[in-house]
Amino acid sequence: MRVEEYEVRRAVVTAAATTAGVVLLLSLKPHTGQGGAATRPISSDPGAAAAEPPSTASTAGPSAAAGPSSGAAPSSAAPATATRSITGDAADTRYGPVQVKVTLAGARITRIDVLRYPNDSGRDRSISGYALPQLNQEAIAAQSADIDVVSGASYTSDGYTRSLQSALDKAHA
């Protein structure tokens, strides 16, 4: 009877350890290198969807559609609403740099283009593909860099908000 109890306990401990090991392996985020960045911008402008990877197309609602197609201000607007674009500093993250370019009409954010983002591995591309359009929409809606991080993309979200804030700081300097 004693040997059977020992064998049952041993089997339970072995099963628990194996399960824990599998869970730990599945939770690892593989990454092949540092510093990789995409060269194709992700834009908040719905008309720019052709230049984006299919998984990152973004529709940011009416505020993104308000972005002008030329550098001239609308004729009914005051000179204070001239359109200008400011590129933020590249923010280094664990998985590569993130850099955005903000288009402003006066003080209003009308468009955000993500110029650089982590893109070394399939996982990087997947995370960037779903997180960056959400971050663009939130930033345009909030009209600031004070936005929530995207779950599962905390490093990319942090880099995005730091680059966006640097662009906004340059715009207001």
Chimera marker file (.cmm) of the C-alpha trace (Angstrom):
<marker_set name="trace">
<marker id="1" x="0.000" y="0.000" z="0.000" r="1" g="1" b="0" radius="0.5"/>
<marker id="2" x="2.819" y="2.427" z="0.760" r="1" g="1" b="0" radius="0.5"/>
<marker id="3" x="4.455" y="1.939" z="-2.652" r="1" g="1" b="0" radius="0.5"/>
<marker id="4" x="1.167" y="2.640" z="-4.463" r="1" g="1" b="0" radius="0.5"/>
<marker id="5" x="0.669" y="5.939" z="-2.597" r="1" g="1" b="0" radius="0.5"/>
<marker id="6" x="4.202" y="6.965" z="-3.473" r="1" g="1" b="0" radius="0.5"/>
<marker id="7" x="3.656" y="6.145" z="-7.158" r="1" g="1" b="0" radius="0.5"/>
<marker id="8" x="0.388" y="8.137" z="-7.284" r="1" g="1" b="0" radius="0.5"/>
<marker id="9" x="2.004" y="11.174" z="-5.635" r="1" g="1" b="0" radius="0.5"/>
<marker id="10" x="4.969" y="10.925" z="-7.972" r="1" g="1" b="0" radius="0.5"/>
<marker id="11" x="2.649" y="10.793" z="-10.997" r="1" g="1" b="0" radius="0.5"/>
<marker id="12" x="0.724" y="13.862" z="-9.796" r="1" g="1" b="0" radius="0.5"/>
<marker id="13" x="3.904" y="15.860" z="-9.189" r="1" g="1" b="0" radius="0.5"/>
<marker id="14" x="5.315" y="14.838" z="-12.577" r="1" g="1" b="0" radius="0.5"/>
<marker id="15" x="2.097" y="15.822" z="-14.362" r="1" g="1" b="0" radius="0.5"/>
<marker id="16" x="1.987" y="19.178" z="-12.564" r="1" g="1" b="0" radius="0.5"/>
<marker id="17" x="5.634" y="19.928" z="-13.387" r="1" g="1" b="0" radius="0.5"/>
<marker id="18" x="5.136" y="18.978" z="-17.037" r="1" g="1" b="0" radius="0.5"/>
<marker id="19" x="2.051" y="21.197" z="-17.296" r="1" g="1" b="0" radius="0.5"/>
<marker id="20" x="3.901" y="24.122" z="-15.710" r="1" g="1" b="0" radius="0.5"/>
<marker id="21" x="6.787" y="23.658" z="-18.133" r="1" g="1" b="0" radius="0.5"/>
<marker id="22" x="4.495" y="23.637" z="-21.162" r="1" g="1" b="0" radius="0.5"/>
<marker id="23" x="2.709" y="26.782" z="-19.949" r="1" g="1" b="0" radius="0.5"/>
<marker id="24" x="6.036" y="28.577" z="-19.479" r="1" g="1" b="0" radius="0.5"/>
<marker id="25" x="7.235" y="27.584" z="-22.940" r="1" g="1" b="0" radius="0.5"/>
<marker id="26" x="4.023" y="28.756" z="-24.569" r="1" g="1" b="0" radius="0.5"/>
<marker id="27" x="4.160" y="32.105" z="-22.784" r="1" g="1" b="0" radius="0.5"/>
<marker id="28" x="7.627" y="33.001" z="-24.105" r="1" g="1" b="0" radius="0.5"/>
<marker id="29" x="7.744" y="35.710" z="-26.741" r="1" g="1" b="0" radius="0.5"/>
<marker id="30" x="10.339" y="34.702" z="-29.319" r="1" g="1" b="0" radius="0.5"/>
<marker id="31" x="12.426" y="37.498" z="-30.738" r="1" g="1" b="0" radius="0.5"/>
<marker id="32" x="15.239" y="37.122" z="-33.220" r="1" g="1" b="0" radius="0.5"/>
<marker id="33" x="16.987" y="40.463" z="-32.859" r="1" g="1" b="0" radius="0.5"/>
<marker id="34" x="16.991" y="44.005" z="-31.590" r="1" g="1" b="0" radius="0.5"/>
<marker id="35" x="16.571" y="47.279" z="-33.405" r="1" g="1" b="0" radius="0.5"/>
<marker id="36" x="14.518" y="46.143" z="-36.375" r="1" g="1" b="0" radius="0.5"/>
<marker id="37" x="12.105" y="48.652" z="-37.712" r="1" g="1" b="0" radius="0.5"/>
<marker id="38" x="9.629" y="48.629" z="-40.514" r="1" g="1" b="0" radius="0.5"/>
<marker id="39" x="10.193" y="50.907" z="-43.437" r="1" g="1" b="0" radius="0.5"/>
<marker id="40" x="6.570" y="51.096" z="-44.579" r="1" g="1" b="0" radius="0.5"/>
<marker id="41" x="4.552" y="53.678" z="-42.619" r="1" g="1" b="0" radius="0.5"/>
<marker id="42" x="1.301" y="52.888" z="-40.877" r="1" g="1" b="0" radius="0.5"/>
<marker id="43" x="-1.075" y="55.783" z="-41.263" r="1" g="1" b="0" radius="0.5"/>
<marker id="44" x="-4.242" y="56.958" z="-39.603" r="1" g="1" b="0" radius="0.5"/>
<marker id="45" x="-5.382" y="58.275" z="-42.983" r="1" g="1" b="0" radius="0.5"/>
<marker id="46" x="-7.964" y="55.879" z="-44.523" r="1" g="1" b="0" radius="0.5"/>
<marker id="47" x="-6.903" y="57.010" z="-48.012" r="1" g="1" b="0" radius="0.5"/>
<marker id="48" x="-3.372" y="55.755" z="-47.341" r="1" g="1" b="0" radius="0.5"/>
<marker id="49" x="-4.500" y="52.155" z="-46.779" r="1" g="1" b="0" radius="0.5"/>
<marker id="50" x="-2.926" y="51.029" z="-50.067" r="1" g="1" b="0" radius="0.5"/>
<marker id="51" x="0.539" y="51.846" z="-48.711" r="1" g="1" b="0" radius="0.5"/>
<marker id="52" x="-0.045" y="49.854" z="-45.555" r="1" g="1" b="0" radius="0.5"/>
<marker id="53" x="0.277" y="46.156" z="-44.926" r="1" g="1" b="0" radius="0.5"/>
<marker id="54" x="-3.238" y="44.615" z="-45.136" r="1" g="1" b="0" radius="0.5"/>
<marker id="55" x="-3.322" y="43.787" z="-41.429" r="1" g="1" b="0" radius="0.5"/>
<marker id="56" x="-2.627" y="47.383" z="-40.375" r="1" g="1" b="0" radius="0.5"/>
<marker id="57" x="-5.232" y="49.292" z="-42.352" r="1" g="1" b="0" radius="0.5"/>
<marker id="58" x="-6.846" y="51.811" z="-40.070" r="1" g="1" b="0" radius="0.5"/>
<marker id="59" x="-9.982" y="53.849" z="-40.123" r="1" g="1" b="0" radius="0.5"/>
<marker id="60" x="-9.773" y="56.535" z="-37.515" r="1" g="1" b="0" radius="0.5"/>
<marker id="61" x="-13.219" y="57.982" z="-38.062" r="1" g="1" b="0" radius="0.5"/>
<marker id="62" x="-14.165" y="61.490" z="-39.053" r="1" g="1" b="0" radius="0.5"/>
<marker id="63" x="-11.179" y="63.159" z="-37.406" r="1" g="1" b="0" radius="0.5"/>
<marker id="64" x="-8.725" y="61.269" z="-39.652" r="1" g="1" b="0" radius="0.5"/>
<marker id="65" x="-10.809" y="61.955" z="-42.737" r="1" g="1" b="0" radius="0.5"/>
<marker id="66" x="-10.453" y="65.660" z="-42.002" r="1" g="1" b="0" radius="0.5"/>
<marker id="67" x="-6.755" y="65.466" z="-42.922" r="1" g="1" b="0" radius="0.5"/>
<marker id="68" x="-6.103" y="67.608" z="-45.973" r="1" g="1" b="0" radius="0.5"/>
<marker id="69" x="-4.622" y="66.133" z="-49.102" r="1" g="1" b="0" radius="0.5"/>
<marker id="70" x="-2.428" y="69.147" z="-49.774" r="1" g="1" b="0" radius="0.5"/>
<marker id="71" x="-0.318" y="71.439" z="-47.646" r="1" g="1" b="0" radius="0.5"/>
<marker id="72" x="-2.741" y="74.367" z="-48.018" r="1" g="1" b="0" radius="0.5"/>
<marker id="73" x="-5.229" y="75.295" z="-45.351" r="1" g="1" b="0" radius="0.5"/>
<marker id="74" x="-8.928" y="75.304" z="-46.247" r="1" g="1" b="0" radius="0.5"/>
<marker id="75" x="-9.983" y="78.687" z="-47.635" r="1" g="1" b="0" radius="0.5"/>
<marker id="76" x="-12.527" y="79.288" z="-44.871" r="1" g="1" b="0" radius="0.5"/>
<marker id="77" x="-9.979" y="78.674" z="-42.121" r="1" g="1" b="0" radius="0.5"/>
<marker id="78" x="-7.905" y="81.317" z="-40.392" r="1" g="1" b="0" radius="0.5"/>
<marker id="79" x="-4.120" y="81.313" z="-40.932" r="1" g="1" b="0" radius="0.5"/>
<marker id="80" x="-3.717" y="79.726" z="-37.467" r="1" g="1" b="0" radius="0.5"/>
<marker id="81" x="-5.029" y="76.450" z="-38.896" r="1" g="1" b="0" radius="0.5"/>
<marker id="82" x="-2.208" y="75.942" z="-41.393" r="1" g="1" b="0" radius="0.5"/>
<marker id="83" x="-1.380" y="72.288" z="-41.861" r="1" g="1" b="0" radius="0.5"/>
<marker id="84" x="2.037" y="71.114" z="-40.751" r="1" g="1" b="0" radius="0.5"/>
<marker id="85" x="3.727" y="67.789" z="-40.095" r="1" g="1" b="0" radius="0.5"/>
<marker id="86" x="6.152" y="67.128" z="-37.265" r="1" g="1" b="0" radius="0.5"/>
<marker id="87" x="8.223" y="63.976" z="-36.881" r="1" g="1" b="0" radius="0.5"/>
<marker id="88" x="8.711" y="62.775" z="-33.334" r="1" g="1" b="0" radius="0.5"/>
<marker id="89" x="11.941" y="61.370" z="-31.965" r="1" g="1" b="0" radius="0.5"/>
<marker id="90" x="12.464" y="57.635" z="-32.442" r="1" g="1" b="0" radius="0.5"/>
<marker id="91" x="11.682" y="55.926" z="-29.134" r="1" g="1" b="0" radius="0.5"/>
<marker id="92" x="13.762" y="52.816" z="-28.516" r="1" g="1" b="0" radius="0.5"/>
<marker id="93" x="11.861" y="49.837" z="-27.149" r="1" g="1" b="0" radius="0.5"/>
<marker id="94" x="12.884" y="46.322" z="-26.244" r="1" g="1" b="0" radius="0.5"/>
<marker id="95" x="11.844" y="45.123" z="-29.716" r="1" g="1" b="0" radius="0.5"/>
<marker id="96" x="12.981" y="48.052" z="-31.832" r="1" g="1" b="0" radius="0.5"/>
<marker id="97" x="12.380" y="51.774" z="-32.342" r="1" g="1" b="0" radius="0.5"/>
<marker id="98" x="8.978" y="53.401" z="-32.788" r="1" g="1" b="0" radius="0.5"/>
<marker id="99" x="8.660" y="56.752" z="-34.552" r="1" g="1" b="0" radius="0.5"/>
<marker id="100" x="5.606" y="58.741" z="-35.596" r="1" g="1" b="0" radius="0.5"/>
<marker id="101" x="4.889" y="61.785" z="-37.749" r="1" g="1" b="0" radius="0.5"/>
<marker id="102" x="1.937" y="63.941" z="-36.695" r="1" g="1" b="0" radius="0.5"/>
<marker id="103" x="-0.037" y="66.152" z="-39.063" r="1" g="1" b="0" radius="0.5"/>
<marker id="104" x="-1.675" y="69.109" z="-37.376" r="1" g="1" b="0" radius="0.5"/>
<marker id="105" x="-4.236" y="71.599" z="-38.608" r="1" g="1" b="0" radius="0.5"/>
<marker id="106" x="-3.656" y="74.416" z="-36.176" r="1" g="1" b="0" radius="0.5"/>
<marker id="107" x="-3.448" y="72.625" z="-32.845" r="1" g="1" b="0" radius="0.5"/>
<marker id="108" x="-5.700" y="69.737" z="-33.930" r="1" g="1" b="0" radius="0.5"/>
<marker id="109" x="-4.201" y="66.319" z="-34.736" r="1" g="1" b="0" radius="0.5"/>
<marker id="110" x="-5.613" y="65.261" z="-38.096" r="1" g="1" b="0" radius="0.5"/>
<marker id="111" x="-3.333" y="62.376" z="-39.019" r="1" g="1" b="0" radius="0.5"/>
<marker id="112" x="-0.620" y="60.179" z="-37.528" r="1" g="1" b="0" radius="0.5"/>
<marker id="113" x="1.816" y="58.163" z="-39.613" r="1" g="1" b="0" radius="0.5"/>
<marker id="114" x="3.916" y="55.500" z="-37.907" r="1" g="1" b="0" radius="0.5"/>
<marker id="115" x="7.260" y="55.683" z="-39.699" r="1" g="1" b="0" radius="0.5"/>
<marker id="116" x="9.166" y="53.035" z="-37.751" r="1" g="1" b="0" radius="0.5"/>
<marker id="117" x="7.949" y="50.135" z="-35.648" r="1" g="1" b="0" radius="0.5"/>
<marker id="118" x="9.163" y="46.692" z="-34.504" r="1" g="1" b="0" radius="0.5"/>
<marker id="119" x="9.101" y="44.370" z="-37.496" r="1" g="1" b="0" radius="0.5"/>
<marker id="120" x="11.845" y="41.751" z="-37.046" r="1" g="1" b="0" radius="0.5"/>
<marker id="121" x="9.689" y="38.686" z="-36.517" r="1" g="1" b="0" radius="0.5"/>
<marker id="122" x="6.221" y="37.484" z="-37.389" r="1" g="1" b="0" radius="0.5"/>
<marker id="123" x="5.168" y="38.173" z="-33.811" r="1" g="1" b="0" radius="0.5"/>
<marker id="124" x="6.470" y="41.763" z="-34.052" r="1" g="1" b="0" radius="0.5"/>
<marker id="125" x="4.534" y="42.293" z="-37.280" r="1" g="1" b="0" radius="0.5"/>
<marker id="126" x="1.406" y="40.772" z="-35.756" r="1" g="1" b="0" radius="0.5"/>
<marker id="127" x="1.569" y="42.968" z="-32.658" r="1" g="1" b="0" radius="0.5"/>
<marker id="128" x="2.279" y="46.110" z="-34.690" r="1" g="1" b="0" radius="0.5"/>
<marker id="129" x="-0.492" y="45.209" z="-37.135" r="1" g="1" b="0" radius="0.5"/>
<marker id="130" x="-3.200" y="45.252" z="-34.499" r="1" g="1" b="0" radius="0.5"/>
<marker id="131" x="-1.786" y="47.732" z="-31.971" r="1" g="1" b="0" radius="0.5"/>
<marker id="132" x="-0.714" y="50.675" z="-34.135" r="1" g="1" b="0" radius="0.5"/>
<marker id="133" x="-4.091" y="51.342" z="-35.802" r="1" g="1" b="0" radius="0.5"/>
<marker id="134" x="-5.720" y="51.263" z="-32.349" r="1" g="1" b="0" radius="0.5"/>
<marker id="135" x="-3.117" y="53.669" z="-30.973" r="1" g="1" b="0" radius="0.5"/>
<marker id="136" x="-3.645" y="55.995" z="-33.971" r="1" g="1" b="0" radius="0.5"/>
<marker id="137" x="-7.409" y="56.045" z="-33.401" r="1" g="1" b="0" radius="0.5"/>
<marker id="138" x="-7.071" y="56.670" z="-29.667" r="1" g="1" b="0" radius="0.5"/>
<marker id="139" x="-4.521" y="59.463" z="-30.089" r="1" g="1" b="0" radius="0.5"/>
<marker id="140" x="-6.644" y="61.255" z="-32.691" r="1" g="1" b="0" radius="0.5"/>
<marker id="141" x="-9.745" y="60.885" z="-30.527" r="1" g="1" b="0" radius="0.5"/>
<marker id="142" x="-7.890" y="62.095" z="-27.407" r="1" g="1" b="0" radius="0.5"/>
<marker id="143" x="-5.975" y="64.807" z="-29.317" r="1" g="1" b="0" radius="0.5"/>
<marker id="144" x="-2.959" y="64.002" z="-27.145" r="1" g="1" b="0" radius="0.5"/>
<marker id="145" x="-0.421" y="61.319" z="-26.291" r="1" g="1" b="0" radius="0.5"/>
<marker id="146" x="-2.289" y="60.575" z="-23.060" r="1" g="1" b="0" radius="0.5"/>
<marker id="147" x="-3.808" y="57.282" z="-24.245" r="1" g="1" b="0" radius="0.5"/>
<marker id="148" x="-4.167" y="53.756" z="-22.910" r="1" g="1" b="0" radius="0.5"/>
<marker id="149" x="-1.686" y="51.055" z="-23.865" r="1" g="1" b="0" radius="0.5"/>
<marker id="150" x="-2.896" y="48.244" z="-26.095" r="1" g="1" b="0" radius="0.5"/>
<marker id="151" x="-3.048" y="44.966" z="-24.213" r="1" g="1" b="0" radius="0.5"/>
<marker id="152" x="-0.279" y="42.651" z="-25.384" r="1" g="1" b="0" radius="0.5"/>
<marker id="153" x="1.659" y="45.525" z="-26.951" r="1" g="1" b="0" radius="0.5"/>
<marker id="154" x="2.920" y="47.461" z="-23.949" r="1" g="1" b="0" radius="0.5"/>
<marker id="155" x="6.449" y="48.079" z="-25.313" r="1" g="1" b="0" radius="0.5"/>
<marker id="156" x="5.133" y="49.241" z="-28.688" r="1" g="1" b="0" radius="0.5"/>
<marker id="157" x="2.472" y="51.379" z="-26.981" r="1" g="1" b="0" radius="0.5"/>
<marker id="158" x="5.075" y="53.000" z="-24.741" r="1" g="1" b="0" radius="0.5"/>
<marker id="159" x="7.366" y="53.776" z="-27.682" r="1" g="1" b="0" radius="0.5"/>
<marker id="160" x="4.415" y="55.138" z="-29.660" r="1" g="1" b="0" radius="0.5"/>
<marker id="161" x="3.308" y="57.515" z="-26.896" r="1" g="1" b="0" radius="0.5"/>
<marker id="162" x="6.882" y="58.725" z="-26.263" r="1" g="1" b="0" radius="0.5"/>
<marker id="163" x="7.447" y="59.481" z="-29.957" r="1" g="1" b="0" radius="0.5"/>
<marker id="164" x="4.019" y="61.117" z="-30.268" r="1" g="1" b="0" radius="0.5"/>
<marker id="165" x="4.643" y="63.264" z="-27.199" r="1" g="1" b="0" radius="0.5"/>
<marker id="166" x="8.002" y="64.396" z="-28.588" r="1" g="1" b="0" radius="0.5"/>
<marker id="167" x="6.319" y="65.434" z="-31.850" r="1" g="1" b="0" radius="0.5"/>
<marker id="168" x="3.617" y="67.334" z="-29.966" r="1" g="1" b="0" radius="0.5"/>
<marker id="169" x="6.278" y="69.016" z="-27.795" r="1" g="1" b="0" radius="0.5"/>
<marker id="170" x="8.130" y="70.129" z="-30.939" r="1" g="1" b="0" radius="0.5"/>
<marker id="171" x="4.876" y="71.455" z="-32.403" r="1" g="1" b="0" radius="0.5"/>
<marker id="172" x="4.145" y="73.570" z="-29.344" r="1" g="1" b="0" radius="0.5"/>
<marker id="173" x="7.715" y="74.815" z="-28.859" r="1" g="1" b="0" radius="0.5"/>
<link id1="1" id2="2" r="1" g="1" b="0" radius="0.2"/>
<link id1="2" id2="3" r="1" g="1" b="0" radius="0.2"/>
<link id1="3" id2="4" r="1" g="1" b="0" radius="0.2"/>
<link id1="4" id2="5" r="1" g="1" b="0" radius="0.2"/>
<link id1="5" id2="6" r="1" g="1" b="0" radius="0.2"/>
<link id1="6" id2="7" r="1" g="1" b="0" radius="0.2"/>
<link id1="7" id2="8" r="1" g="1" b="0" radius="0.2"/>
<link id1="8" id2="9" r="1" g="1" b="0" radius="0.2"/>
<link id1="9" id2="10" r="1" g="1" b="0" radius="0.2"/>
<link id1="10" id2="11" r="1" g="1" b="0" radius="0.2"/>
<link id1="11" id2="12" r="1" g="1" b="0" radius="0.2"/>
<link id1="12" id2="13" r="1" g="1" b="0" radius="0.2"/>
<link id1="13" id2="14" r="1" g="1" b="0" radius="0.2"/>
<link id1="14" id2="15" r="1" g="1" b="0" radius="0.2"/>
<link id1="15" id2="16" r="1" g="1" b="0" radius="0.2"/>
<link id1="16" id2="17" r="1" g="1" b="0" radius="0.2"/>
<link id1="17" id2="18" r="1" g="1" b="0" radius="0.2"/>
<link id1="18" id2="19" r="1" g="1" b="0" radius="0.2"/>
<link id1="19" id2="20" r="1" g="1" b="0" radius="0.2"/>
<link id1="20" id2="21" r="1" g="1" b="0" radius="0.2"/>
<link id1="21" id2="22" r="1" g="1" b="0" radius="0.2"/>
<link id1="22" id2="23" r="1" g="1" b="0" radius="0.2"/>
<link id1="23" id2="24" r="1" g="1" b="0" radius="0.2"/>
<link id1="24" id2="25" r="1" g="1" b="0" radius="0.2"/>
<link id1="25" id2="26" r="1" g="1" b="0" radius="0.2"/>
<link id1="26" id2="27" r="1" g="1" b="0" radius="0.2"/>
<link id1="27" id2="28" r="1" g="1" b="0" radius="0.2"/>
<link id1="28" id2="29" r="1" g="1" b="0" radius="0.2"/>
<link id1="29" id2="30" r="1" g="1" b="0" radius="0.2"/>
<link id1="30" id2="31" r="1" g="1" b="0" radius="0.2"/>
<link id1="31" id2="32" r="1" g="1" b="0" radius="0.2"/>
<link id1="32" id2="33" r="1" g="1" b="0" radius="0.2"/>
<link id1="33" id2="34" r="1" g="1" b="0" radius="0.2"/>
<link id1="34" id2="35" r="1" g="1" b="0" radius="0.2"/>
<link id1="35" id2="36" r="1" g="1" b="0" radius="0.2"/>
<link id1="36" id2="37" r="1" g="1" b="0" radius="0.2"/>
<link id1="37" id2="38" r="1" g="1" b="0" radius="0.2"/>
<link id1="38" id2="39" r="1" g="1" b="0" radius="0.2"/>
<link id1="39" id2="40" r="1" g="1" b="0" radius="0.2"/>
<link id1="40" id2="41" r="1" g="1" b="0" radius="0.2"/>
<link id1="41" id2="42" r="1" g="1" b="0" radius="0.2"/>
<link id1="42" id2="43" r="1" g="1" b="0" radius="0.2"/>
<link id1="43" id2="44" r="1" g="1" b="0" radius="0.2"/>
<link id1="44" id2="45" r="1" g="1" b="0" radius="0.2"/>
<link id1="45" id2="46" r="1" g="1" b="0" radius="0.2"/>
<link id1="46" id2="47" r="1" g="1" b="0" radius="0.2"/>
<link id1="47" id2="48" r="1" g="1" b="0" radius="0.2"/>
<link id1="48" id2="49" r="1" g="1" b="0" radius="0.2"/>
<link id1="49" id2="50" r="1" g="1" b="0" radius="0.2"/>
<link id1="50" id2="51" r="1" g="1" b="0" radius="0.2"/>
<link id1="51" id2="52" r="1" g="1" b="0" radius="0.2"/>
<link id1="52" id2="53" r="1" g="1" b="0" radius="0.2"/>
<link id1="53" id2="54" r="1" g="1" b="0" radius="0.2"/>
<link id1="54" id2="55" r="1" g="1" b="0" radius="0.2"/>
<link id1="55" id2="56" r="1" g="1" b="0" radius="0.2"/>
<link id1="56" id2="57" r="1" g="1" b="0" radius="0.2"/>
<link id1="57" id2="58" r="1" g="1" b="0" radius="0.2"/>
<link id1="58" id2="59" r="1" g="1" b="0" radius="0.2"/>
<link id1="59" id2="60" r="1" g="1" b="0" radius="0.2"/>
<link id1="60" id2="61" r="1" g="1" b="0" radius="0.2"/>
<link id1="61" id2="62" r="1" g="1" b="0" radius="0.2"/>
<link id1="62" id2="63" r="1" g="1" b="0" radius="0.2"/>
<link id1="63" id2="64" r="1" g="1" b="0" radius="0.2"/>
<link id1="64" id2="65" r="1" g="1" b="0" radius="0.2"/>
<link id1="65" id2="66" r="1" g="1" b="0" radius="0.2"/>
<link id1="66" id2="67" r="1" g="1" b="0" radius="0.2"/>
<link id1="67" id2="68" r="1" g="1" b="0" radius="0.2"/>
<link id1="68" id2="69" r="1" g="1" b="0" radius="0.2"/>
<link id1="69" id2="70" r="1" g="1" b="0" radius="0.2"/>
<link id1="70" id2="71" r="1" g="1" b="0" radius="0.2"/>
<link id1="71" id2="72" r="1" g="1" b="0" radius="0.2"/>
<link id1="72" id2="73" r="1" g="1" b="0" radius="0.2"/>
<link id1="73" id2="74" r="1" g="1" b="0" radius="0.2"/>
<link id1="74" id2="75" r="1" g="1" b="0" radius="0.2"/>
<link id1="75" id2="76" r="1" g="1" b="0" radius="0.2"/>
<link id1="76" id2="77" r="1" g="1" b="0" radius="0.2"/>
<link id1="77" id2="78" r="1" g="1" b="0" radius="0.2"/>
<link id1="78" id2="79" r="1" g="1" b="0" radius="0.2"/>
<link id1="79" id2="80" r="1" g="1" b="0" radius="0.2"/>
<link id1="80" id2="81" r="1" g="1" b="0" radius="0.2"/>
<link id1="81" id2="82" r="1" g="1" b="0" radius="0.2"/>
<link id1="82" id2="83" r="1" g="1" b="0" radius="0.2"/>
<link id1="83" id2="84" r="1" g="1" b="0" radius="0.2"/>
<link id1="84" id2="85" r="1" g="1" b="0" radius="0.2"/>
<link id1="85" id2="86" r="1" g="1" b="0" radius="0.2"/>
<link id1="86" id2="87" r="1" g="1" b="0" radius="0.2"/>
<link id1="87" id2="88" r="1" g="1" b="0" radius="0.2"/>
<link id1="88" id2="89" r="1" g="1" b="0" radius="0.2"/>
<link id1="89" id2="90" r="1" g="1" b="0" radius="0.2"/>
<link id1="90" id2="91" r="1" g="1" b="0" radius="0.2"/>
<link id1="91" id2="92" r="1" g="1" b="0" radius="0.2"/>
<link id1="92" id2="93" r="1" g="1" b="0" radius="0.2"/>
<link id1="93" id2="94" r="1" g="1" b="0" radius="0.2"/>
<link id1="94" id2="95" r="1" g="1" b="0" radius="0.2"/>
<link id1="95" id2="96" r="1" g="1" b="0" radius="0.2"/>
<link id1="96" id2="97" r="1" g="1" b="0" radius="0.2"/>
<link id1="97" id2="98" r="1" g="1" b="0" radius="0.2"/>
<link id1="98" id2="99" r="1" g="1" b="0" radius="0.2"/>
<link id1="99" id2="100" r="1" g="1" b="0" radius="0.2"/>
<link id1="100" id2="101" r="1" g="1" b="0" radius="0.2"/>
<link id1="101" id2="102" r="1" g="1" b="0" radius="0.2"/>
<link id1="102" id2="103" r="1" g="1" b="0" radius="0.2"/>
<link id1="103" id2="104" r="1" g="1" b="0" radius="0.2"/>
<link id1="104" id2="105" r="1" g="1" b="0" radius="0.2"/>
<link id1="105" id2="106" r="1" g="1" b="0" radius="0.2"/>
<link id1="106" id2="107" r="1" g="1" b="0" radius="0.2"/>
<link id1="107" id2="108" r="1" g="1" b="0" radius="0.2"/>
<link id1="108" id2="109" r="1" g="1" b="0" radius="0.2"/>
<link id1="109" id2="110" r="1" g="1" b="0" radius="0.2"/>
<link id1="110" id2="111" r="1" g="1" b="0" radius="0.2"/>
<link id1="111" id2="112" r="1" g="1" b="0" radius="0.2"/>
<link id1="112" id2="113" r="1" g="1" b="0" radius="0.2"/>
<link id1="113" id2="114" r="1" g="1" b="0" radius="0.2"/>
<link id1="114" id2="115" r="1" g="1" b="0" radius="0.2"/>
<link id1="115" id2="116" r="1" g="1" b="0" radius="0.2"/>
<link id1="116" id2="117" r="1" g="1" b="0" radius="0.2"/>
<link id1="117" id2="118" r="1" g="1" b="0" radius="0.2"/>
<link id1="118" id2="119" r="1" g="1" b="0" radius="0.2"/>
<link id1="119" id2="120" r="1" g="1" b="0" radius="0.2"/>
<link id1="120" id2="121" r="1" g="1" b="0" radius="0.2"/>
<link id1="121" id2="122" r="1" g="1" b="0" radius="0.2"/>
<link id1="122" id2="123" r="1" g="1" b="0" radius="0.2"/>
<link id1="123" id2="124" r="1" g="1" b="0" radius="0.2"/>
<link id1="124" id2="125" r="1" g="1" b="0" radius="0.2"/>
<link id1="125" id2="126" r="1" g="1" b="0" radius="0.2"/>
<link id1="126" id2="127" r="1" g="1" b="0" radius="0.2"/>
<link id1="127" id2="128" r="1" g="1" b="0" radius="0.2"/>
<link id1="128" id2="129" r="1" g="1" b="0" radius="0.2"/>
<link id1="129" id2="130" r="1" g="1" b="0" radius="0.2"/>
<link id1="130" id2="131" r="1" g="1" b="0" radius="0.2"/>
<link id1="131" id2="132" r="1" g="1" b="0" radius="0.2"/>
<link id1="132" id2="133" r="1" g="1" b="0" radius="0.2"/>
<link id1="133" id2="134" r="1" g="1" b="0" radius="0.2"/>
<link id1="134" id2="135" r="1" g="1" b="0" radius="0.2"/>
<link id1="135" id2="136" r="1" g="1" b="0" radius="0.2"/>
<link id1="136" id2="137" r="1" g="1" b="0" radius="0.2"/>
<link id1="137" id2="138" r="1" g="1" b="0" radius="0.2"/>
<link id1="138" id2="139" r="1" g="1" b="0" radius="0.2"/>
<link id1="139" id2="140" r="1" g="1" b="0" radius="0.2"/>
<link id1="140" id2="141" r="1" g="1" b="0" radius="0.2"/>
<link id1="141" id2="142" r="1" g="1" b="0" radius="0.2"/>
<link id1="142" id2="143" r="1" g="1" b="0" radius="0.2"/>
<link id1="143" id2="144" r="1" g="1" b="0" radius="0.2"/>
<link id1="144" id2="145" r="1" g="1" b="0" radius="0.2"/>
<link id1="145" id2="146" r="1" g="1" b="0" radius="0.2"/>
<link id1="146" id2="147" r="1" g="1" b="0" radius="0.2"/>
<link id1="147" id2="148" r="1" g="1" b="0" radius="0.2"/>
<link id1="148" id2="149" r="1" g="1" b="0" radius="0.2"/>
<link id1="149" id2="150" r="1" g="1" b="0" radius="0.2"/>
<link id1="150" id2="151" r="1" g="1" b="0" radius="0.2"/>
<link id1="151" id2="152" r="1" g="1" b="0" radius="0.2"/>
<link id1="152" id2="153" r="1" g="1" b="0" radius="0.2"/>
<link id1="153" id2="154" r="1" g="1" b="0" radius="0.2"/>
<link id1="154" id2="155" r="1" g="1" b="0" radius="0.2"/>
<link id1="155" id2="156" r="1" g="1" b="0" radius="0.2"/>
<link id1="156" id2="157" r="1" g="1" b="0" radius="0.2"/>
<link id1="157" id2="158" r="1" g="1" b="0" radius="0.2"/>
<link id1="158" id2="159" r="1" g="1" b="0" radius="0.2"/>
<link id1="159" id2="160" r="1" g="1" b="0" radius="0.2"/>
<link id1="160" id2="161" r="1" g="1" b="0" radius="0.2"/>
<link id1="161" id2="162" r="1" g="1" b="0" radius="0.2"/>
<link id1="162" id2="163" r="1" g="1" b="0" radius="0.2"/>
<link id1="163" id2="164" r="1" g="1" b="0" radius="0.2"/>
<link id1="164" id2="165" r="1" g="1" b="0" radius="0.2"/>
<link id1="165" id2="166" r="1" g="1" b="0" radius="0.2"/>
<link id1="166" id2="167" r="1" g="1" b="0" radius="0.2"/>
<link id1="167" id2="168" r="1" g="1" b="0" radius="0.2"/>
<link id1="168" id2="169" r="1" g="1" b="0" radius="0.2"/>
<link id1="169" id2="170" r="1" g="1" b="0" radius="0.2"/>
<link id1="170" id2="171" r="1" g="1" b="0" radius="0.2"/>
<link id1="171" id2="172" r="1" g="1" b="0" radius="0.2"/>
<link id1="172" id2="173" r="1" g="1" b="0" radius="0.2"/>
</marker_set>
